[in-house]
Amino acid sequence: MAMIRETIRAIFITLMLWLLTAIIYPLIILVVGQAFFPYQANGSIRPGQNGEPIGSALIGQVFTSERYFHSRPSTVRYSQGKKAKPTGISGASNLAASNPELLKRILEQANQLRDENLQPIADIIYTSGSGLDPHISLKAARQQLTRVASARGVKEDEILPLINKFTDGRFLGIFGEPGVNVLRLNYALDVQDFSRQPNQ
């Protein structure tokens, strides 16, 4: 009899925990997120000028045009296009420091930066741990400033305020380093160009 009671109690506790963790808690998080943080809860999707989504402010993407600030390299290519890894949407290469493939990739990236007259610095040579980093350092953004300004036909002083505007500070004021959100910065540059056109 005692064994039956203990079995029923174990089943009851399991069902209550399942109800709490699989239904009640997720519903509370969903309601709170949609009520108080709808932008973040829905993926921080950035709409373009036509209202169509152009990307998430939380996930990096590839920018190849000279008119745009380039993101950090990504081993998963930000999970975009045919060259994205089909086995996952986030992750690092996990190549050891002694791996010749890693050294080859870093040297190619460094040589490409030198061809563009850019000093090879860490966050535009090394990939991020997640492969989805939406930020670059202030130093990396300022290194690309001349190229972007020249490609857009504007003065560097017109772009600097945007770099400062879209620089996110340290988390809670103490963790990490300030970083420039590349998607938001590049979109702001397009908006700036669009608003400048009628005046030309």
C-alpha positions in Angstrom: 0.0 0.0 0.0 2.8 2.4 0.9 4.5 1.7 -2.4 1.3 2.6 -4.3 1.0 5.9 -2.3 4.6 6.8 -3.0 4.2 6.0 -6.7 1.1 8.2 -6.9 2.9 11.0 -5.1 5.9 10.7 -7.5 3.6 10.9 -10.5 1.7 13.8 -9.0 4.9 15.7 -8.3 6.2 15.0 -11.8 3.0 16.3 -13.4 3.1 19.4 -11.2 6.7 20.1 -12.1 5.9 19.5 -15.8 2.9 21.9 -15.6 5.0 24.5 -13.8 8.1 24.4 -16.0 6.7 23.4 -19.4 3.5 25.5 -19.4 3.0 28.0 -16.6 6.6 29.5 -16.6 6.9 29.8 -20.4 3.5 31.4 -20.6 4.5 34.0 -18.0 7.7 34.7 -19.8 5.8 35.0 -23.1 3.2 37.4 -21.7 5.8 39.6 -19.9 8.0 39.7 -23.0 5.1 40.7 -25.3 3.7 43.2 -22.9 6.9 45.0 -21.7 9.6 44.1 -24.3 7.9 43.3 -27.6 10.8 44.4 -29.8 13.3 42.3 -27.9 10.9 39.3 -27.5 10.3 39.2 -31.2 13.9 39.0 -32.1 14.9 42.7 -32.3 14.0 42.6 -36.0 15.0 45.8 -37.8 12.6 47.0 -40.5 13.9 48.8 -43.6 12.6 51.9 -45.3 9.9 49.8 -47.0 8.9 48.2 -43.8 10.4 44.8 -44.7 12.8 43.2 -42.2 16.5 43.7 -43.0 17.9 41.7 -40.1 18.1 41.3 -36.3 20.0 43.8 -34.3 21.1 40.9 -32.1 22.6 38.8 -34.9 25.4 39.8 -37.2 25.3 39.5 -41.0 27.7 39.7 -43.9 28.3 43.1 -45.5 30.6 43.0 -48.5 30.0 46.4 -50.2 32.6 49.1 -49.7 29.8 51.4 -48.7 29.1 49.5 -45.5 31.1 48.8 -42.3 32.1 45.1 -42.4 31.2 42.7 -39.5 33.6 40.3 -37.7 34.5 37.2 -39.7 32.2 34.3 -38.9 32.9 30.6 -39.3 29.2 30.0 -39.9 29.0 33.0 -42.2 26.2 34.3 -39.9 24.2 31.3 -41.2 23.4 33.1 -44.5 23.6 31.8 -48.0 25.0 28.6 -49.6 28.3 28.8 -47.7 26.7 28.8 -44.3 27.3 25.6 -42.3 24.1 23.5 -42.7 24.8 21.6 -39.4 24.3 24.6 -37.1 23.4 28.2 -36.8 25.9 29.2 -34.2 29.4 28.2 -33.1 33.2 28.7 -33.5 35.5 26.7 -35.7 37.1 24.9 -32.7 40.4 24.8 -34.6 43.4 24.5 -32.3 45.9 27.4 -32.4 48.4 25.0 -34.0 46.0 24.0 -36.8 47.4 25.1 -40.2 43.9 25.8 -41.5 43.4 28.4 -38.8 46.7 30.0 -39.5 46.0 30.1 -43.2 42.6 31.8 -42.7 44.1 34.4 -40.3 47.0 35.2 -42.7 44.6 35.6 -45.6 42.4 37.9 -43.6 45.4 40.0 -42.4 46.7 40.3 -46.0 43.3 41.4 -47.3 43.2 44.1 -44.6 46.7 45.3 -45.4 45.6 45.6 -49.1 42.8 47.9 -47.9 45.4 49.9 -45.8 43.8 48.7 -42.6 45.8 47.6 -39.5 44.9 44.0 -38.7 43.3 44.0 -35.2 41.7 41.2 -33.3 38.0 41.6 -33.9 38.3 41.9 -37.7 40.7 39.0 -38.0 39.4 36.5 -35.4 35.9 35.0 -35.5 33.6 35.4 -32.5 32.8 32.4 -30.3 29.2 32.3 -31.4 29.8 33.2 -35.1 26.8 35.6 -34.8 28.4 38.6 -33.1 26.5 41.8 -34.2 29.2 44.2 -32.9 32.7 45.4 -33.8 34.9 47.4 -31.6 35.1 51.2 -31.9 38.7 50.8 -33.2 37.5 48.5 -35.9 34.8 50.9 -36.9 37.1 53.9 -37.0 39.6 51.9 -39.1 36.9 51.4 -41.7 35.6 55.0 -41.6 37.8 56.3 -44.4 36.8 53.5 -46.8 33.0 53.9 -46.1 33.2 57.7 -46.3 35.0 57.6 -49.6 32.6 55.0 -51.1 29.6 57.1 -50.1 31.2 60.4 -51.1 30.7 62.1 -47.7 33.0 63.5 -45.1 34.2 61.3 -42.2 32.8 63.9 -39.8 29.3 63.1 -41.1 29.6 59.4 -40.2 31.4 59.8 -36.8 28.2 60.9 -34.9 26.4 57.7 -36.2 29.3 55.5 -35.0 28.9 57.1 -31.5 25.1 56.8 -31.6 25.1 53.1 -32.3 27.9 52.2 -29.9 26.5 50.0 -27.1 28.2 50.5 -23.8 29.4 47.9 -21.3 26.7 45.5 -20.0 25.6 46.9 -16.6 28.3 49.4 -17.0 31.1 47.0 -16.0 31.0 43.8 -18.2 32.6 43.6 -21.6 33.7 46.4 -23.9 31.7 49.0 -25.9 30.8 47.8 -29.3 29.3 49.3 -32.5 26.2 47.6 -33.8 27.0 47.0 -37.5 23.5 46.5 -38.8 22.0 49.6 -37.1 25.0 51.7 -38.2 24.8 50.6 -41.8 21.0 51.1 -41.9 21.5 54.6 -40.5 24.0 55.4 -43.3 21.5 54.3 -45.9 18.8 56.5 -44.3 21.2 59.4 -44.2 22.0 59.0 -47.9 18.3 58.7 -48.7 17.5 61.9 -46.8 20.3 63.7 -48.5 19.2 62.9 -52.1 16.4 65.5 -52.4 18.8 68.2 -51.4 21.3 67.4 -54.2 
